[in-house]
Amino acid sequence: MFRSRSKEEKAPAEPVALSKQPRDPQAPKGRPTPKRSEAQGQRRAMATAPANRKEAAKRAREARRADLARQREALASGDERYLPVRDKGPVRRFVRDFVDSRFCIAEFFLPLAVVILVLSMLQNSSVQNIALLLWLGVIIMIVVDSIGIGIRLRKQLGERFPNEPKRGAVAYGLMRTLQMRRLRLPKPQVKRGERP
């Protein structure tokens, strides 16, 4: 049971079959072969565990910084691979394009709010009344516009993505309408009037 096999009992080793078509030595492989010292150094650097908690925290901070830098670049360029989770996927991309292709009243809320605030600080009572009416008018226009965009967006999502999860997509689009177009992240990929 635990004895070693004799030489006669051992099965003869079968030769490994090599592929019939050898690799063309002139074919490029896409990158230069690293020197042995470089390859071993890279392996050691990846395999070595941090010596103490301070070193581990430093490595974690550097990794986090690299991830955030990649996310910032992706937000500026629209690269889907490195976007934050809330912005990933075809549904969110369609919502962004749908909102960015339209003129929304809500995106002018902040500039209008500053103008109305300045008007309300003036000591003239008629100007203050006009500022109050402007507040009311801007809020009503934003609500009506948001309801219209929400209805159209929900309909388009139902037609284009019937089997995809759409939870939170309409709210995501409405929050995007509140940002001024120039300050939106990820950056708009479509022009106004261009249909997604």
TARAVEN-V513115 format. One record per helix or strand. SS is the DSSP state (helix for helix, strand for strand). FROM is the first residue (numbers start at 0). TO is the last residue. If there is no record, write none. Layout:
((SS	FROM	TO) (SS	FROM	TO))
//
This chain:
((helix	35	46) (helix	52	76) (helix	79	81) (helix	84	86) (helix	89	99) (helix	104	120) (helix	124	159) (helix	168	176) (helix	180	182))
//
